[in-house]
């Protein structure tokens, strides 16, 4: 598989620990969701991606609100490190 950003074949699969939460202070009372995905990281450009397991995705979808769904759309597929 090649990197979706730079097409490099130099990638590494790593494990991660993440906490998913809704953006903004008005969602502070929403419970956060722990996630331990495998990351696929490009060793040339740093582009990274992971998949949210179905059980976690169901939990996030259940608690999502209409006004934040557009911010969440597509954000679970790709993560680009800063």
C-alpha positions in Angstrom: 0.0 0.0 0.0 1.3 3.5 -0.8 0.9 6.7 1.1 -2.3 8.6 0.1 -0.4 11.9 0.3 3.0 11.4 -1.3 2.7 7.8 -2.7 5.7 6.6 -0.8 5.9 2.9 0.1 8.0 3.6 3.3 5.3 3.2 5.9 5.2 1.8 9.5 2.3 0.4 11.4 2.2 1.7 15.0 -0.2 1.4 17.9 -1.7 4.5 19.5 -3.8 5.6 22.4 -6.4 8.3 21.6 -9.3 10.1 23.3 -12.2 11.1 21.0 -14.3 14.0 22.2 -16.7 16.5 20.8 -15.3 20.0 20.1 -16.1 23.0 22.1 -16.7 23.8 25.7 -20.5 23.2 25.5 -19.7 19.4 25.0 -17.6 19.1 28.1 -20.3 17.0 29.8 -20.2 14.4 26.9 -18.2 11.4 27.8 -14.9 10.9 25.9 -14.3 7.6 24.1 -10.9 5.8 24.4 -9.5 4.3 21.2 -6.4 2.2 20.7 -6.0 2.0 16.9 -3.2 0.9 14.7 -1.8 3.8 12.8 -0.3 3.6 9.4 2.4 6.3 9.3 4.3 7.4 6.2 8.0 7.6 7.0 8.6 10.2 4.3 5.9 12.8 4.8 4.3 11.9 8.1 0.8 11.4 6.7 -1.1 9.0 9.0 -4.4 7.1 8.9 -6.4 4.9 11.2 -9.7 3.2 11.3 -12.2 3.6 14.1 -13.6 0.1 15.2 -17.3 -0.4 14.6 -18.1 -0.6 18.3 -16.4 2.8 19.0 -17.9 4.3 15.9 -21.4 3.3 17.1 -20.7 5.0 20.4 -19.5 8.2 18.8 -22.4 8.2 16.3 -24.9 7.7 19.1 -23.7 10.7 21.0 -23.1 13.0 18.0 -25.2 16.1 17.7 -26.4 17.5 14.4 -24.4 20.8 14.7 -21.1 19.0 15.1 -21.6 16.1 12.6 -20.0 18.1 9.8 -16.9 18.6 11.8 -16.7 14.9 12.5 -17.3 13.8 8.9 -14.2 12.2 7.4 -12.1 13.1 10.4 -11.7 9.4 11.5 -10.0 8.3 8.4 -6.9 10.4 8.3 -4.7 12.3 10.7 -1.9 14.5 9.7 0.6 15.3 12.4 1.5 18.9 13.0 
